[in-house]
Amino acid sequence: MEIESPPVDKSYEKPDGERRGLLLVNTGDGKGKSTAAFGLALRAHGRAKKVKIFQFMKVPTARFGEHRMFESLGIPIEGLGDGFSWKSRDLEHSAELAREGWQRARSTILAGEHFLVVLDEITYPLIYGWLPLEDVLSTLAERPRHVHVCMTGRRCPQEIIDVADTVTEMKLIKHAFKAGIPAQRGIED
């Protein structure tokens, strides 16, 4: 490890642009895409901002750690799917759930009542062809100026990356699962 001197001067000037709703994307093959979005939701909630989370691959009855915590804080989190595709018994049904869920998420975004709308794992129904990319892009473009949207999932379509304000790619360097360690509640649930 190389030792560095801490910076003593601010390395940037404060931007003078207008504050507005941002489109943020967390993508890539590494862990942390949803976790980062949930941290953003907690940050907004901590500032008394209204937040709504939609999870496109989780079932409505999911009781993972984030569901328990968000419910205790009064942050609505809604599962829209029937689990990951390899667990689905009927992929057409999975696609229909994604389309119905998108209509709920779309209505929430366009209504403008929320400061932040999280679209967790939305890239999967997009890349599977279950959701029309053009509808998602037009909704993002038409949303009220104050509404922030955070999208997560692997292989985010380039068209979304192109219009996003901030894109973070999580890069897999090492993962315990590949070393034979199973997923653990409270860490990967």
C-alpha positions, 0 to 999 in steps of 0.5 A: 500500500502506498501512503498518501498525504491527505488533501488540504485544498478543495479540488473542485468549485461548487457547480452553479447549475440548477438543482433538479431531479436526477436519474441515477444508475447502479449497474455492473456485475459486482455486489452493492447495486441495490444496497447503494440504492437503499442507502440513498433511500435512507438518506432521503428519508432522513431528510424527511423526503418521500420515498418509494421503492419498487423491486421488479424481481422480488415477490410481493410477500418478500420479507428480506432484511430491507423489507423489515427495516423499510416497513419499520421506518414507514418507507414503502417497498413493493415487490412486483415480480415472482422471483428470479427467472430461474425460479419462475414456473411461467416466464410469460406470467413473470413478464406480465407481472413486470408490465403491471408493476411498471405501470404502478411505478410509472404512475408513481414517477409521473404523479410527482408526489415522491422525492425519490423513486427506486426501481430496483432490478429494473434492468432485468425485465428490460433486457429480457424484453418484458418492458418496452425501453421506449416507454421507460425512456419517455417516462424518465424524460416526462417526469416532474423536474423534482423527482429523482429516480434510481435504477439498479441491475446488471447490464443496464441498457446503453440508452438509459446510461446515455440519459442518466446523470450519474452512473456507477458500475459495481465491478466484481473483484472477488466474491465469497460465493465463488469460494464456496461460501453460501449467501448469508442472511443480513448480508445478501438478503 
